Amino acid sequence: MDTQRWGRWDKRDDIKLLKLIEKKSINGVIDWNAVASYFPHKPKKSLHQRYIYYLDPKISHGNIRNI
């Protein structure tokens, strides 16, 4: 079974992405070209969006409440 596929993300991809971002960041700036070199099966834009919209620890995934 080919585990390197376009599109789908699994927990292993998420963990790998988070570890690479930790390694390839300098003063909070992520070297996306370096990170993308470890994911030849995914476009750089996909990596960036996965982190920004789902994995970034600054994102709150709780319920939205009206104040």
C-alpha positions as CSV (number, residue, x, y, z in Angstrom):
1,M,0.0,0.0,0.0
2,D,1.4,3.4,-1.0
3,T,1.4,5.6,2.1
4,Q,2.8,8.6,0.2
5,R,-0.3,10.0,-1.4
6,W,-1.6,13.4,-2.3
7,G,-4.4,15.0,-0.3
8,R,-5.1,12.8,2.7
9,W,-3.5,13.6,6.0
10,D,-3.0,11.1,8.8
11,K,-1.7,11.4,12.3
12,R,1.9,10.4,11.2
13,D,2.0,13.2,8.7
14,D,0.8,15.7,11.4
15,I,3.4,14.6,13.9
16,K,6.2,14.7,11.2
17,L,5.1,18.1,10.1
18,L,5.1,19.5,13.7
19,K,8.5,18.1,14.4
20,L,10.0,19.5,11.2
21,I,8.5,22.9,11.9
22,E,10.1,22.9,15.3
23,K,13.5,22.0,13.8
24,K,13.2,24.3,10.7
25,S,12.0,27.5,12.5
26,I,14.4,30.3,13.4
27,N,13.0,33.1,15.6
28,G,9.4,32.0,14.8
29,V,10.0,32.1,11.0
30,I,9.4,28.7,9.4
31,D,11.6,27.7,6.4
32,W,8.8,26.1,4.3
33,N,11.1,25.1,1.5
34,A,13.1,23.0,4.0
35,V,10.0,21.5,5.5
36,A,8.5,20.7,2.0
37,S,11.7,18.8,1.1
38,Y,10.6,16.1,3.6
39,F,7.2,15.8,2.0
40,P,7.8,15.2,-1.8
41,H,4.2,13.8,-2.1
42,K,2.5,17.0,-0.8
43,P,2.6,20.6,-2.2
44,K,4.2,23.3,0.0
45,K,0.9,25.2,0.1
46,S,-0.8,22.1,1.5
47,L,1.8,21.9,4.3
48,H,1.5,25.6,5.1
49,Q,-2.3,25.4,5.2
50,R,-2.4,22.3,7.3
51,Y,-0.2,24.0,9.9
52,I,-1.9,27.4,9.9
53,Y,-5.5,26.1,9.9
54,Y,-5.3,22.9,11.9
55,L,-2.0,22.3,13.8
56,D,-0.8,25.7,15.0
57,P,-0.9,25.6,18.8
58,K,-2.2,29.2,18.9
59,I,-5.5,28.1,17.3
60,S,-8.4,27.4,19.6
61,H,-10.5,24.5,18.4
62,G,-13.2,24.9,21.0
63,N,-16.8,26.1,20.5
64,I,-17.4,29.6,19.5
65,R,-19.6,31.5,21.9
66,N,-21.3,34.9,21.6
67,I,-20.3,37.4,24.1
